[in-house]
Amino acid sequence: MAVATSPPRKRRNLGDLKVAMIFLVPATVGFVVFYIWPTLRGAYLSFTEYSLLSAPKFNGLDNYERMVQDSFFWNALGVTVEYVVINIGLQTVLAIGIAMLMYRLTKSITVRAVVLLPYLVANVVVALVWYWMLDYQVGIVNQALSWIGIDPVAFFGDSHWAIPTVALINVWRHMGYTALLVFAGLQTIPSYVYEAAEVDGSTEMKTFWRITLPLLRPVLAMVLVVTMIGSFQIFDTVAVTTQGGPINATRVIYYYIYERAFTRFDFGYASAMALVLFGILAIVSLVQLRLLRAKESDLA
């Protein structure tokens, strides 16, 4: 005797699909309106001469040719790379150190919350607080340096100190969040791996270099890609503290794009620079993922 398909189950599946679509539609609309459309619009404007006072006028590759000859663009790109190297280098090392301390000493939720606190503070607030603390005349840091006989340092006013200072501020804000990502990765490493290493007489340092770091590679790959993209997008701290100075020493690429678009209303050229930056980030991210073998794990 043949068994008929159950109509209620089919109707229930269609009902679940409708509910899922209801929840997906707002997110999809938001993604299209705020991500896809601006991206396509920006790509189009990069081939035009456009300001708010006139309609876009197609000019082919003129914006890109202009970019190649623009010394300010190359300076901004170089400053950004300097910032990225300092920020990622220090942030990654400190985050791994903090994560290892939490993993070895305590797994308290309270400690994790304290570590994450700086990340929860808005970028602008963090920049303003550090701008006051590092002020040349009344900053508490320079006051402390004077107490021990060291001359005040123009952290934001000296071209040699400015970009490292901006980088250190953002290292302080983000290293707790990065540490928690690494800490989560450490918890995925089976305890028997460390037990076997201890039986073999491996020291803490050898265990870290030969076991912990290799097994953390997929997590570190993700962390490095995320921090690299975020570092290239540095804007808030520079806008609040130095406005690109002194003498273009902190004029990062994002701030330069902002200046061209919203100060000089050169939206076509700004869009071209933004599109080039998007390409750079995509290429660097793919290279990082390939070199770090992000999809592979050494854990057999």
Contacts in CASP RR format, 6 or more apart in sequence:
PFRMAT RR
TARGET T0000
AUTHOR 0000-0000-0000
METHOD contacts of the structure
MODEL  1
MAVATSPPRKRRNLGDLKVAMIFLVPATVGFVVFYIWPTLRGAYLSFTEY
SLLSAPKFNGLDNYERMVQDSFFWNALGVTVEYVVINIGLQTVLAIGIAM
LMYRLTKSITVRAVVLLPYLVANVVVALVWYWMLDYQVGIVNQALSWIGI
DPVAFFGDSHWAIPTVALINVWRHMGYTALLVFAGLQTIPSYVYEAAEVD
GSTEMKTFWRITLPLLRPVLAMVLVVTMIGSFQIFDTVAVTTQGGPINAT
RVIYYYIYERAFTRFDFGYASAMALVLFGILAIVSLVQLRLLRAKESDLA
39 278 0 8 1.000
42 271 0 8 1.000
42 274 0 8 1.000
42 275 0 8 1.000
43 271 0 8 1.000
43 275 0 8 1.000
44 56 0 8 1.000
45 56 0 8 1.000
45 267 0 8 1.000
45 268 0 8 1.000
45 271 0 8 1.000
46 63 0 8 1.000
46 64 0 8 1.000
46 268 0 8 1.000
46 271 0 8 1.000
46 272 0 8 1.000
46 274 0 8 1.000
46 275 0 8 1.000
47 58 0 8 1.000
47 59 0 8 1.000
47 60 0 8 1.000
47 61 0 8 1.000
47 63 0 8 1.000
47 272 0 8 1.000
48 56 0 8 1.000
48 57 0 8 1.000
48 58 0 8 1.000
48 59 0 8 1.000
48 60 0 8 1.000
48 268 0 8 1.000
49 56 0 8 1.000
49 57 0 8 1.000
49 59 0 8 1.000
49 62 0 8 1.000
49 63 0 8 1.000
49 268 0 8 1.000
50 56 0 8 1.000
50 57 0 8 1.000
50 267 0 8 1.000
50 268 0 8 1.000
50 271 0 8 1.000
51 265 0 8 1.000
51 266 0 8 1.000
51 267 0 8 1.000
52 265 0 8 1.000
52 267 0 8 1.000
53 265 0 8 1.000
56 268 0 8 1.000
63 268 0 8 1.000
63 269 0 8 1.000
63 271 0 8 1.000
63 272 0 8 1.000
64 272 0 8 1.000
64 276 0 8 1.000
66 269 0 8 1.000
66 272 0 8 1.000
67 73 0 8 1.000
67 269 0 8 1.000
67 272 0 8 1.000
67 273 0 8 1.000
67 276 0 8 1.000
72 248 0 8 1.000
72 251 0 8 1.000
72 256 0 8 1.000
73 253 0 8 1.000
73 256 0 8 1.000
73 273 0 8 1.000
75 248 0 8 1.000
75 251 0 8 1.000
76 248 0 8 1.000
76 251 0 8 1.000
76 252 0 8 1.000
76 253 0 8 1.000
76 255 0 8 1.000
76 256 0 8 1.000
77 253 0 8 1.000
79 163 0 8 1.000
79 248 0 8 1.000
79 249 0 8 1.000
79 250 0 8 1.000
79 251 0 8 1.000
79 252 0 8 1.000
79 253 0 8 1.000
80 232 0 8 1.000
80 234 0 8 1.000
80 252 0 8 1.000
80 253 0 8 1.000
80 254 0 8 1.000
82 163 0 8 1.000
83 163 0 8 1.000
83 166 0 8 1.000
83 167 0 8 1.000
83 231 0 8 1.000
83 234 0 8 1.000
83 252 0 8 1.000
84 228 0 8 1.000
84 231 0 8 1.000
84 232 0 8 1.000
86 163 0 8 1.000
86 164 0 8 1.000
86 167 0 8 1.000
86 168 0 8 1.000
86 171 0 8 1.000
87 167 0 8 1.000
87 170 0 8 1.000
87 171 0 8 1.000
87 227 0 8 1.000
87 231 0 8 1.000
87 234 0 8 1.000
88 224 0 8 1.000
88 227 0 8 1.000
88 228 0 8 1.000
88 231 0 8 1.000
90 167 0 8 1.000
90 168 0 8 1.000
90 171 0 8 1.000
90 175 0 8 1.000
91 170 0 8 1.000
91 171 0 8 1.000
91 174 0 8 1.000
91 175 0 8 1.000
91 178 0 8 1.000
91 227 0 8 1.000
92 178 0 8 1.000
92 220 0 8 1.000
92 223 0 8 1.000
92 224 0 8 1.000
92 227 0 8 1.000
94 171 0 8 1.000
94 175 0 8 1.000
94 179 0 8 1.000
95 175 0 8 1.000
95 176 0 8 1.000
95 178 0 8 1.000
95 179 0 8 1.000
95 181 0 8 1.000
95 182 0 8 1.000
95 223 0 8 1.000
96 179 0 8 1.000
96 182 0 8 1.000
97 179 0 8 1.000
98 115 0 8 1.000
98 175 0 8 1.000
98 176 0 8 1.000
98 179 0 8 1.000
98 183 0 8 1.000
99 179 0 8 1.000
99 180 0 8 1.000
99 182 0 8 1.000
99 183 0 8 1.000
99 186 0 8 1.000
100 186 0 8 1.000
100 208 0 8 1.000
100 212 0 8 1.000
102 111 0 8 1.000
102 112 0 8 1.000
102 115 0 8 1.000
102 179 0 8 1.000
102 183 0 8 1.000
103 183 0 8 1.000
103 186 0 8 1.000
103 187 0 8 1.000
112 180 0 8 1.000
112 183 0 8 1.000
115 176 0 8 1.000
115 179 0 8 1.000
115 180 0 8 1.000
116 176 0 8 1.000
116 177 0 8 1.000
116 180 0 8 1.000
118 126 0 8 1.000
118 172 0 8 1.000
118 173 0 8 1.000
118 174 0 8 1.000
118 175 0 8 1.000
118 176 0 8 1.000
119 173 0 8 1.000
119 174 0 8 1.000
119 176 0 8 1.000
119 177 0 8 1.000
121 173 0 8 1.000
123 173 0 8 1.000
123 236 0 8 1.000
123 237 0 8 1.000
124 236 0 8 1.000
124 240 0 8 1.000
126 169 0 8 1.000
126 172 0 8 1.000
126 173 0 8 1.000
126 237 0 8 1.000
127 169 0 8 1.000
127 236 0 8 1.000
127 237 0 8 1.000
127 240 0 8 1.000
127 241 0 8 1.000
128 240 0 8 1.000
130 169 0 8 1.000
130 172 0 8 1.000
130 241 0 8 1.000
131 156 0 8 1.000
131 240 0 8 1.000
131 241 0 8 1.000
132 138 0 8 1.000
132 139 0 8 1.000
133 139 0 8 1.000
133 140 0 8 1.000
133 141 0 8 1.000
134 141 0 8 1.000
134 142 0 8 1.000
134 155 0 8 1.000
134 156 0 8 1.000
134 165 0 8 1.000
135 142 0 8 1.000
136 142 0 8 1.000
136 152 0 8 1.000
136 153 0 8 1.000
136 154 0 8 1.000
136 155 0 8 1.000
136 156 0 8 1.000
136 157 0 8 1.000
137 152 0 8 1.000
141 155 0 8 1.000
142 152 0 8 1.000
142 153 0 8 1.000
145 151 0 8 1.000
145 152 0 8 1.000
145 153 0 8 1.000
146 152 0 8 1.000
153 161 0 8 1.000
154 161 0 8 1.000
155 161 0 8 1.000
155 162 0 8 1.000
155 165 0 8 1.000
156 162 0 8 1.000
156 165 0 8 1.000
156 241 0 8 1.000
156 242 0 8 1.000
156 246 0 8 1.000
157 242 0 8 1.000
157 245 0 8 1.000
157 246 0 8 1.000
158 246 0 8 1.000
159 245 0 8 1.000
159 246 0 8 1.000
159 247 0 8 1.000
159 249 0 8 1.000
160 249 0 8 1.000
162 242 0 8 1.000
162 245 0 8 1.000
162 246 0 8 1.000
162 249 0 8 1.000
162 250 0 8 1.000
163 249 0 8 1.000
163 250 0 8 1.000
166 234 0 8 1.000
166 237 0 8 1.000
166 238 0 8 1.000
166 241 0 8 1.000
166 242 0 8 1.000
166 250 0 8 1.000
169 237 0 8 1.000
170 231 0 8 1.000
170 234 0 8 1.000
170 237 0 8 1.000
174 227 0 8 1.000
178 223 0 8 1.000
178 227 0 8 1.000
181 219 0 8 1.000
181 222 0 8 1.000
181 223 0 8 1.000
182 216 0 8 1.000
182 219 0 8 1.000
182 220 0 8 1.000
182 223 0 8 1.000
184 219 0 8 1.000
185 216 0 8 1.000
185 219 0 8 1.000
186 212 0 8 1.000
186 216 0 8 1.000
188 219 0 8 1.000
189 211 0 8 1.000
189 212 0 8 1.000
189 215 0 8 1.000
189 216 0 8 1.000
189 299 0 8 1.000
190 299 0 8 1.000
193 211 0 8 1.000
193 215 0 8 1.000
193 299 0 8 1.000
194 207 0 8 1.000
194 211 0 8 1.000
197 206 0 8 1.000
197 207 0 8 1.000
197 210 0 8 1.000
197 211 0 8 1.000
198 207 0 8 1.000
202 210 0 8 1.000
202 211 0 8 1.000
213 220 0 8 1.000
214 298 0 8 1.000
215 297 0 8 1.000
215 298 0 8 1.000
215 299 0 8 1.000
217 292 0 8 1.000
217 293 0 8 1.000
217 294 0 8 1.000
217 296 0 8 1.000
217 297 0 8 1.000
217 298 0 8 1.000
218 294 0 8 1.000
218 295 0 8 1.000
218 296 0 8 1.000
218 297 0 8 1.000
220 292 0 8 1.000
221 288 0 8 1.000
221 289 0 8 1.000
221 292 0 8 1.000
221 293 0 8 1.000
221 294 0 8 1.000
222 294 0 8 1.000
224 288 0 8 1.000
224 292 0 8 1.000
225 285 0 8 1.000
225 288 0 8 1.000
225 289 0 8 1.000
225 294 0 8 1.000
228 281 0 8 1.000
228 284 0 8 1.000
228 285 0 8 1.000
228 288 0 8 1.000
229 281 0 8 1.000
229 285 0 8 1.000
232 253 0 8 1.000
232 254 0 8 1.000
232 277 0 8 1.000
232 280 0 8 1.000
232 281 0 8 1.000
233 254 0 8 1.000
234 252 0 8 1.000
234 254 0 8 1.000
235 252 0 8 1.000
235 254 0 8 1.000
235 255 0 8 1.000
235 258 0 8 1.000
238 244 0 8 1.000
238 250 0 8 1.000
238 251 0 8 1.000
238 252 0 8 1.000
238 254 0 8 1.000
238 255 0 8 1.000
239 255 0 8 1.000
239 258 0 8 1.000
241 250 0 8 1.000
242 249 0 8 1.000
242 250 0 8 1.000
243 255 0 8 1.000
244 250 0 8 1.000
244 251 0 8 1.000
244 252 0 8 1.000
244 255 0 8 1.000
245 251 0 8 1.000
251 259 0 8 1.000
253 273 0 8 1.000
253 277 0 8 1.000
254 277 0 8 1.000
256 273 0 8 1.000
257 270 0 8 1.000
257 273 0 8 1.000
257 274 0 8 1.000
257 277 0 8 1.000
258 270 0 8 1.000
260 266 0 8 1.000
260 269 0 8 1.000
260 270 0 8 1.000
260 273 0 8 1.000
261 267 0 8 1.000
261 270 0 8 1.000
261 271 0 8 1.000
288 294 0 8 1.000
289 295 0 8 1.000
END
